[in-house]
Amino acid sequence: MKYNMIVLLSLISFSFSVDHCGSIDSDETWSAGDDHLLTCQTFVEDGVTLTIEAGATIKSLSDDGSGLAPALVINRGGKIIADGTADAPITFTSAIEGIDDNPQTQTWGGLIINGNAPISNSGGEAFVEGLVGVPYGGNDPADDSGVLRYVRVWYGGSVIGQDNEINGITLAGVGNGTTVDHCEVAYNKDDGFEMFGGTVDLTYCSVVRVGDDSFDTDNGYQGRGQFLSVVRGADSDRCMEMDNKTDSNLDSQPRSHPIFSNMTCAGASGANDLAKLREGTGGDHRNLIMVDGAGDGIENEDNGSETVTQDLSAGTYPDYLYVSSNTLFWNVTTPFKDTMSDLGFTYQEADPGLNIDYTTVVDLTPDPFGPAYDMVDDVASDWFVQTDYKGAFGSSNWLSGWSWLDQAGLLAETTEECVDTNDPTGDGVLNVIDIVSTVAVILGNAEWPNSCSEVNADINGDGVVNIIDVVQMVNLVVGGRVSDATSAELVKTSDLVLIKADGYLGAVQMTLTHGDDFDIKLTDDAMVADYRTIDNSTTLIIVRPESEELFTADGRFEISEVIVANSANTIDVSIATPNAFGLSAAYPNPFNPTTSVALSLPNDGYVSVTVYNAIGQVVGTIADGYMTANVYDFSWNASSVPSGMYFIRAEAGNSVDVQKVMLLK
């Protein structure tokens, strides 16, 4: 290692340029305050820990003078502690001046970590392409090679030996005691992340416009990954290439079985597959979003004895390959290809609402009301975070502030994590407008005004927005103490519904079923009253009713569901039983050819409702049978009788009532 000190006497300060080349055989720290330059391949030896401070930038020459590119290699048994932050990421990049403004691949090597975790190669040991005498692999699944957190590896993939290009980040036989979190590879000539066996887990990892595959697994890799983002170039290869075949054996053991969840693959309408799962690999893939593929989506071929399935009960770990039927494809020519197509694999096809043109904007956050939030898969194990969305992103973009895409100005302005302000409209004040807006959304008459509205409308924080949240908004707006109702009773007639309660009512929600001729008018005596009708069902919400009358209606209807709340909770509600037998006035009257009446029946029993003409002859039977106590709406169609006066007669036990009607044709 060579240190160059430049003394700037005029400023009475010191600046260090540190060159790195060859073996590091004792613990060492690379300071964020120094300029670092890889001049040749640099190896962290067995038993040695290299610490790189947050915010450090390590640049690399393109050639070591012998035709090979510099790279940083962590030997088996060595460790790297590169623990950056979003505000101070650690960057491996090229020494070419201005390369960020003119991004290129293949300007230096890459980052290679060799570990002691199991691999499937014969003898349990192998060598990374281009490195002679640098082995990886062992028998410790929990092997710890250190920490990569907020680490960026840009513009690499040059030849490091034996005419082999190298991946951005190579994890060879690396164990799951190693942390790989918030890491990115951008503009690499070869793969982004390649896992040669091992068990290392990946979280919040990004790949941008690499030449070959973004995430490549083989040689018995059995790690996990969640929140994985890929933005391909049009000429990039696959978002995923996953193999198992080792030493010509499709069933080599341990079988590769990556478990990946919440990946977004943006394919830039390139012709290459979005993913190829082949050569005997197992695996488990859930909550994927795959967009913009001019060729195949997920192709599966060259299988061994593993079970290829969309039924998790069909296989035994690790000898199955599962891809969820909830996988979301959009603008992909052939979603499933070869074996998976032959097996009839199903998927979801819909637009997740990403905003990507690949040249001016790359916004990978999906529409919060779109299909990315539908049919979300459960997690595979407790290691994973259960989300309510598919893909790598929810409402916030974890690439902001540190990704190459952000530095290039391609990330659209994205929604921050919502802060609960109890203000659904986001205008800075909670008032009746927020209440009206929330009622409209509950009924389905409107959408939330902004991406944080639903969070802010959930006043009680139970994860559901309903009339309990509405009445609590009312409490916040109106204030004051009230004497809450503890129960309520609905009184229904043929054209009117009343509510009686023993105290304050915050809101009423009701669902009615009815015929096509139904019409409703809600009370004006309430803070908010709104409804929505779909086919033969109407849902209504009345907030803070000030009178007993809730609505009037024309046409026969039944109350199928009712919810009543006081200022804090739902309360018991009953539908009143009529206290007197009788028919309501017929409507319309005179009529042609149909009129309706309501029958109030206070007791269970046999009921007969018939129609007589003026000379006492029976001309029609409207009802005849046993009925329970309730209010019933009946209609009579008189199209088969002449104009004239008729009498509708209802009889139950000793009770009789008659209504006179006039038919005018």
Protein Blocks (a to p, Z undefined) as FASTA:
>chain_A
ZZdddddfknopaddddddedjdfbdcdddfkbccddfbdcdddehiacdddehiacddd
fbehlopacdddddehiacdddddfklccddddfbehklmmccehkbgbdddddfbdcfb
ehhiacdehiahiaeddjbfkbcebjaehiacehihiafbghiacdfbdcehiafkbcce
hiadehifbdfbdceehjbdcehiadehifbdfbdceehiabdcehiaddddfkbccfbd
cdfbeghiakbccddddddehiaddeklpabdfbdceehiacddehiacehiabbfbdce
hiafbccdfbfklpccfkbccddfkbccehifblbgcjlmmnopacddddehiacehlmo
ccfbdcfkbmklgoiacdfbfkbccdfbecjbdfbcfkgojamklmnopaccddddddde
hpanonopacfklmmmmmmmmnopaccfbfklmmmmmmnonopacfklmmmmmmmmngpa
ddddfbdcddddfkbccdddfbdcfbdcddddddfkbccdddfbbfbdcdddehjaccdd
dehiabfblbdcedjdddfbdcdddfkbccdddddddfbdcddddddddddfbdcddddd
fbgcddddddddfkopafbdfbgcddddddddddddfklbccddddddddehjbccdddd
dddZZ
